[in-house]
Amino acid sequence: AAIMDENDCTPTGPESEGDCGNKGIAIAFLVSYLIISFLIIINMYIAVILENYSQAAEDVHEGLTDDDYDMYHEIWQKFDPKGTQFISYHQLSDFVHALEEPLQIPK
């Protein structure tokens, strides 16, 4: 269960420092490296999730989009084919019912 087999290294002696390293420091380094790396990866994963959630929440609170305006103009053209910028009062209920969400007001 040792990190390095002692047969593969030069032991520490009075004339040499040896190349086996310190088992306690090696274990502490490995464990701290794994814990710190794990925490960084988890934090990055959570940050990505929160960023996507906030982006989705912004889209919901954005209100009317360009697609909503385009849909409004297309339906208006059906009710005002001559482009007078006016529709009669009796067409108004049909017009707001023909609109799609979020502008639609059902009859």
HELIX and SHEET records of a PDB file:
HELIX    1   1 GLU A    6  ASP A    8  5                                   3    
HELIX    2   2 LYS A   23  HIS A   61  1                                  39    
HELIX    3   3 ASP A   66  PHE A   79  1                                  14    
HELIX    4   4 TYR A   89  ALA A   98  1                                  10    
END                                                                             
